[in-house]
């Protein structure tokens, strides 16, 4: 049997540390973003006998894992035991220790045996042990950061929050993040509604205002992907309609509520600034020219009915969201890991990025910060050029990053979409977020990449 363990100080009481783990969304928050793990069934919370079935995907393989909770002690700990799965034996003890009324310690102790006995140890032992240490370091860091952020607003009480686009990269993570803070999160979905969901059909203009009564905040993230293919005339129309029409429908319905929400946080994008190769821009800068700036202007204008009804509206202009689970980083990782990465075009175009966890923190901050109104850039305070981004990603991965992707190839393969998304850009600053007191956990690009990829230099949590 082998053992890997980690113990870290946490900035909340042992009771709150336990409560965080017991709430919906904790399982998802503790999955490392570089792992593809999908929950299949879950029953019983943390209580003795509760079971979780999930799949661990490694390339084309799907490895089933069935675990059961034992030794459950509220505010003190619980244990996961593998029933069936990839290990010959597995036992994961979670312990919560009281340090003071307002601080605690989290300890994870994993005892495991690999299949194949000594041969399995020889073939995979070092890599498995290193992977588990990396995972525990990530889990402790994420738990601590989430608890620190939630604690800033805990005295204001839980909120009832409606989220659209909850199946996307940002939306799915946001649902888990807000749920672990104790908020009630409801999804607005485009299919038949299940538990914790409300149905709407923006294409047909179907949304009943009465279903939206009683929410404290609405986070609107829905919209067709702009990077899913070449921009034909028909596709450009769908991109615009999915944003402008859906946003307008939601804004009108919220305006008709007898008790409207305090705030509507509606996604927008830094594409509104267009191609700005020279000077940095912020929320006071004029918008640019072209298809993307026009989409963003009409996207933001569609929130006007909510604003006119007295709802505080935040137009969250998202930068390039970094996560290996999706978006630009997930597409860049394979070539960079093979040593085949490099700048795109001449590499001088601005690349204004933000770590996924900082997006989540920015949304929570916007919910509870009345001073935030109108356009708010959700970008890290240290934007980079595309060439600098490629260099930093190569350095973090320990790979060369000198193979450029020439502009003519981009234009031939992707047309207008490739030019706008890959060859153009801007250095966008989060002036209003910083002025409102928001604190980034990953302000620099190397820090964000190491955090998202589980490659912290010192391995600290």
C-alpha positions in Angstrom: 0.0 0.0 0.0 1.1 3.5 -0.8 0.1 6.8 0.9 0.0 10.4 -0.3 -1.2 13.2 2.0 -1.5 17.0 2.3 -2.5 19.3 5.1 -3.3 23.0 4.7 -4.6 25.9 6.7 -8.0 27.2 5.7 -9.4 30.7 6.4 -12.8 29.6 7.8 -14.1 27.6 10.7 -14.1 23.8 10.6 -17.9 24.0 10.4 -17.8 26.1 7.2 -15.0 24.0 5.7 -17.2 21.0 6.2 -20.3 22.8 4.8 -18.4 23.8 1.7 -17.6 20.1 1.0 -21.2 19.1 1.7 -22.9 21.5 -0.6 -23.8 20.8 -4.3 -21.0 21.6 -6.6 -18.1 20.6 -4.3 -17.4 17.4 -6.3 -17.1 19.4 -9.5 -15.0 22.2 -7.9 -12.5 19.6 -6.7 -12.0 18.0 -10.1 -8.6 19.2 -11.6 -9.3 21.1 -14.8 -6.7 19.0 -16.7 -8.7 15.8 -15.9 -11.8 14.7 -17.8 -14.0 13.2 -15.0 -17.7 13.0 -15.4 -20.2 12.2 -12.6 -22.8 9.6 -13.6 -24.8 9.2 -10.4 -24.6 10.5 -6.9 -26.7 9.7 -3.8 -26.8 10.6 -0.2 -24.4 13.5 0.0 -21.6 12.8 2.5 -23.5 10.5 4.8 -22.4 6.9 5.5 -23.4 4.7 2.6 -23.7 7.5 0.1 -22.3 6.5 -3.3 -20.8 8.2 -6.3 -20.3 6.7 -9.7 -18.2 8.6 -12.2 -16.0 8.1 -15.3 -12.4 9.0 -15.7 -11.6 9.6 -19.4 -8.1 9.1 -20.7 -8.0 9.6 -24.4 -10.4 7.1 -25.9 -10.7 5.1 -22.7 -13.5 5.6 -20.2 -12.6 4.1 -16.8 -15.6 3.6 -14.4 -15.1 4.4 -10.7 -17.6 3.6 -8.0 -17.0 4.9 -4.5 -18.8 4.9 -1.2 -18.7 7.2 1.8 -17.8 5.9 5.3 -16.9 7.3 8.7 -18.9 10.4 8.2 -18.6 12.9 11.1 -20.2 16.3 10.6 -17.6 19.2 10.8 -14.8 16.6 11.3 -14.5 14.4 8.2 -15.5 11.6 6.0 -13.9 8.8 4.0 -14.2 7.6 0.4 -13.6 3.9 -0.3 -13.4 2.5 -3.8 -15.9 -0.3 -4.5 -14.8 -0.8 -8.1 -12.4 1.2 -10.2 -8.8 1.5 -11.5 -7.0 0.8 -8.3 -6.5 -2.5 -6.5 -7.5 -0.7 -3.3 -8.3 3.0 -2.6 -9.2 4.8 0.6 -9.3 8.6 0.8 -9.7 10.2 4.3 -10.9 13.8 4.4 -10.3 15.5 7.8 -11.3 19.0 9.1 -9.5 20.3 12.2 -10.5 23.3 14.3 -7.6 25.8 14.7 -9.6 28.7 16.1 -13.1 30.0 15.8 -12.4 31.4 12.4 -9.7 29.1 11.0 -9.2 25.4 10.4 -7.0 22.9 8.6 -7.9 20.5 5.8 -6.1 17.2 5.6 -6.3 14.6 2.8 -4.8 11.2 3.3 -5.0 8.7 0.3 -4.0 5.1 0.8 -3.9 3.0 -2.4 -2.6 0.0 -4.1 -2.0 -0.4 -7.8 -3.2 -3.4 -9.8 -0.5 -5.8 -10.9 1.4 -5.8 -7.6 5.2 -5.1 -7.9 5.0 -4.9 -11.7 2.3 -2.3 -11.5 4.4 -0.3 -9.0 7.4 -0.5 -11.2 5.5 0.5 -14.4 3.3 3.3 -13.0 4.1 3.8 -9.3 6.1 7.1 -9.6 3.8 8.7 -12.1 0.6 7.8 -10.2 2.1 9.1 -6.9 3.2 12.4 -8.6 -0.2 12.8 -10.1 -1.9 12.4 -6.8 0.4 14.9 -5.1 -0.4 17.3 -7.9 -4.1 16.8 -7.6 -4.1 17.3 -3.8 -2.1 20.5 -4.2 -4.6 21.8 -6.7 -7.6 20.8 -4.5 -6.2 22.5 -1.4 -5.4 25.7 -3.3 -8.8 25.9 -5.0 -10.6 25.2 -1.7 -8.7 27.9 0.1 -9.2 30.5 -2.7 -12.9 29.7 -3.0 -13.4 30.0 0.8 -11.5 33.3 0.9 -13.6 34.7 -1.8 -16.9 33.5 -0.4 -16.1 34.8 3.0 -15.9 38.4 1.8 -19.7 38.3 1.1 -20.9 35.7 3.6 -22.4 38.2 6.0 -24.7 39.4 3.2 -26.5 36.1 3.2 -27.2 33.6 0.4 -28.7 34.8 -2.9 -31.1 33.2 -5.4 -29.3 33.3 -8.8 -30.5 32.4 -12.3 -27.9 31.4 -14.8 -28.2 31.0 -18.6 -25.5 29.2 -20.6 -25.0 26.9 -17.7 -23.7 24.0 -19.8 -20.8 26.1 -21.2 -17.2 26.4 -19.9 -17.9 29.4 -17.7 -21.5 28.6 -16.9 -21.0 25.1 -15.7 -18.1 26.2 -13.5 -20.1 29.2 -12.2 -23.0 27.0 -11.1 -20.7 24.8 -9.0 -18.8 27.8 -7.6 -21.9 29.7 -6.5 -23.5 26.5 -5.1 -20.6 25.8 -2.8 -21.0 29.3 -1.4 -24.5 28.4 -0.3 -26.4 30.3 -3.0 -29.5 28.7 -4.6 -28.7 28.4 -8.4 -31.3 27.8 -11.0 -30.5 27.2 -14.7 -32.4 28.7 -17.6 -32.3 26.0 -20.3 -33.4 25.6 -23.9 -34.8 22.1 -23.4 -37.5 20.5 -21.2 -36.7 21.7 -17.6 -35.7 19.3 -14.9 -35.2 19.9 -11.2 -33.5 23.3 -10.5 -34.2 24.5 -14.1 -36.6 26.8 -16.0 -37.2 26.4 -19.7 -37.1 29.2 -22.3 -37.0 29.3 -26.1 -35.2 32.5 -27.3 -35.6 31.6 -31.0 -39.4 31.6 -30.5 -39.4 34.5 -28.0 -40.9 32.2 -25.3 -40.1 33.2 -21.7 -42.7 33.8 -19.0 -41.9 36.7 -16.7 -43.7 35.0 -13.8 -41.1 32.2 -13.8 -38.4 34.8 -13.1 -39.9 36.2 -10.0 -37.9 36.1 -6.8 -34.3 36.0 -8.1 -31.7 38.3 -6.6 -29.3 38.1 -9.5 -29.4 36.9 -13.1 -26.2 35.9 -14.9 -26.7 35.7 -18.7 -24.0 33.7 -20.5 -25.9 32.1 -23.3 -24.8 32.6 -26.9 -23.7 30.6 -30.0 -20.0 30.0 -30.2 -18.1 32.5 -32.5 -15.3 30.1 -33.1 -17.1 26.9 -34.2 -16.5 27.5 -37.9 -16.1 29.9 -40.8 -18.3 32.9 -40.8 -20.8 32.5 -43.6 -23.6 35.0 -44.0 -26.0 32.6 -42.3 -23.6 31.8 -39.4 -23.0 35.5 -38.7 -26.7 36.1 -38.5 -27.0 33.2 -36.0 -24.2 34.6 -33.9 -25.8 38.0 -33.8 -29.3 36.7 -33.2 -28.3 34.3 -30.4 -26.9 37.2 -28.5 -29.1 40.2 -29.3 -32.5 38.5 -29.5 -31.9 36.2 -26.5 -30.6 39.0 -24.3 -33.5 41.4 -25.3 -36.0 38.7 -24.5 -34.5 38.1 -21.1 -34.2 41.8 -20.4 -37.8 42.5 -21.3 -39.1 39.5 -19.2 -37.1 40.7 -16.1 -38.4 44.2 -16.6 -41.9 42.9 -16.4 -41.4 41.1 -13.1 -43.2 42.4 -10.0 -40.0 41.8 -8.0 -37.2 42.1 -10.5 -33.6 41.0 -9.6 -31.2 43.5 -8.1 -28.6 42.9 -10.9 -28.4 41.4 -14.4 -24.8 40.4 -15.3 -24.9 40.0 -19.0 -21.9 38.6 -20.9 -20.3 40.6 -23.6 -16.8 40.4 -25.0 -13.6 42.4 -25.5 -14.2 42.0 -29.2 -16.1 45.3 -28.9 -12.7 47.1 -29.0 -11.7 45.6 -32.4 -8.1 45.4 -33.6 -6.0 47.8 -31.4 -2.4 46.9 -32.0 -0.9 49.9 -30.2 -2.4 51.5 -27.1 -4.0 49.7 -24.2 -7.8 50.1 -23.9 -10.3 50.1 -21.0 -14.0 50.6 -20.5 -13.8 54.3 -21.4 -12.2 53.5 -24.8 -14.4 53.7 -27.9 -15.6 50.5 -29.6 -13.9 49.4 -32.8 -15.1 48.6 -36.4 -16.1 45.3 -37.9 -18.4 42.4 -37.3 -17.4 41.5 -33.7 -17.6 45.1 -32.4 -21.0 45.4 -34.0 -22.2 42.2 -32.4 -21.0 43.3 -29.0 -22.6 46.8 -29.3 -25.9 45.3 -30.2 -25.5 42.6 -27.5 -25.0 45.2 -24.8 -27.7 47.4 -26.1 -30.2 44.6 -25.8 -30.0 44.8 -22.0 -31.6 48.3 -22.1 -35.1 47.2 -21.0 -33.7 45.8 -17.8 -31.7 49.0 -17.2 -34.7 51.2 -17.9 -36.7 49.1 -15.3 -34.2 50.1 -12.6 -32.2 46.8 -12.6 -28.4 47.3 -12.2 -26.9 46.0 -15.4 -23.3 44.8 -15.7 -22.0 44.1 -19.2 -19.2 41.7 -18.4 -16.7 42.0 -21.3 -14.9 38.6 -21.3 -11.4 38.2 -22.5 -9.8 34.9 -23.5 -10.8 32.5 -20.7 -8.0 30.2 -19.8 -8.9 26.6 -18.9 -7.7 23.2 -20.2 -11.3 22.1 -20.1 -12.3 24.3 -23.1 -11.7 27.5 -25.1 -8.5 28.6 -26.6 -6.1 27.0 -24.1 -7.6 23.5 -24.7 -7.0 23.9 -28.4 -3.4 25.2 -28.0 -2.3 22.6 -25.5 -1.8 19.6 -27.9 0.6 21.3 -30.3 2.5 23.0 -27.5 2.9 19.8 -25.6 4.4 18.3 -28.7 6.8 21.2 -29.0 5.0 22.4 -32.1 3.6 25.6 -30.7 4.5 29.2 -31.5 3.1 32.7 -32.2 0.2 33.2 -34.6 1.0 35.5 -37.5 3.5 38.1 -36.5 2.6 37.6 -32.8 2.2 41.3 -32.2 -1.6 41.2 -31.7 -2.8 41.7 -28.2 -4.1 38.7 -26.2 -6.1 39.8 -23.2 -6.7 36.7 -21.1 -8.2 35.8 -17.7 -8.1 32.6 -15.6 -11.4 30.8 -15.4 -11.5 31.0 -11.6 -11.0 34.8 -11.8 -14.0 35.0 -14.1 -16.0 33.2 -11.4 -14.7 35.5 -8.7 -15.5 38.5 -10.9 -19.1 37.4 -11.3 -19.6 36.9 -7.6 -17.9 40.3 -6.9 -20.3 41.9 -9.4 -23.3 40.4 -7.7 -22.4 42.0 -4.4 -20.8 45.3 -5.6 -23.5 48.0 -6.3 -20.8 50.4 -7.7 -20.2 48.1 -10.7 -22.6 49.3 -13.4 -22.3 49.1 -17.2 -19.3 47.9 -19.1 -16.8 45.9 -17.0 -13.7 44.2 -18.6 -13.2 40.7 -17.3 -9.5 40.5 -18.2 -6.3 40.0 -16.2 -4.4 43.2 -15.4 -1.3 42.1 -17.4 -2.4 41.5 -21.0 0.2 40.0 -23.4 1.1 40.0 -27.0 0.3 36.7 -28.8 4.1 36.1 -29.1 4.6 36.6 -25.3 1.6 34.2 -24.7 3.2 31.5 -26.8 6.6 32.0 -25.1 5.1 31.8 -21.6 3.0 28.7 -22.4 6.0 27.0 -23.8 8.1 27.9 -20.7 5.4 26.6 -18.3 5.1 23.3 -20.3 8.9 23.0 -20.7 8.6 22.9 -24.4 10.0 25.0 -27.3 7.5 27.5 -28.8 9.2 28.9 -31.9 7.1 27.4 -34.7 4.9 30.2 -36.0 1.5 29.7 -37.7 1.7 32.0 -40.7 -1.1 34.5 -41.3 -1.8 33.3 -44.9 -2.6 29.8 -43.6 -5.0 31.2 -41.0 -6.8 33.3 -43.6 -7.0 30.4 -46.1 -8.3 28.0 -43.5 -10.7 30.3 -41.5 -11.3 33.4 -43.5 -12.8 36.4 -41.7 -13.3 34.4 -38.5 -9.5 33.5 -38.4 -8.5 37.1 -39.0 -10.8 38.5 -36.3 -10.1 35.9 -33.6 -6.5 34.9 -34.2 -4.7 37.7 -36.1 -6.3 40.7 -34.4 -6.6 41.7 -30.8 -6.2 44.4 -28.1 -4.5 44.9 -24.8 -7.5 45.3 -22.6 -7.3 46.5 -19.0 -9.8 45.7 -16.2 -9.9 49.3 -14.9 -13.3 49.1 -13.3 -12.8 45.8 -11.7 -9.6 46.9 -10.0 -11.1 50.2 -8.9 -14.0 48.4 -7.3 -11.6 46.4 -5.1 -11.5 43.1 -6.9 -8.4 41.0 -6.2 -7.1 38.6 -8.9 -5.7 35.3 -7.8 -3.8 34.9 -11.1 -2.7 38.4 -12.2 0.2 37.1 -14.3 0.0 34.7 -17.3 2.7 32.2 -16.0 0.8 32.1 -12.7 -2.5 31.5 -14.4 -1.1 28.8 -16.6 0.6 27.0 -13.8 -2.6 27.2 -11.7 -4.9 25.9 -14.4 -2.5 23.1 -15.4 -1.5 22.1 -11.9 2.1 23.0 -12.5 2.9 25.3 -9.5 6.6 25.7 -9.2 6.8 24.9 -5.5 3.8 22.6 -5.4 2.2 24.7 -2.7 -1.5 24.8 -2.1 
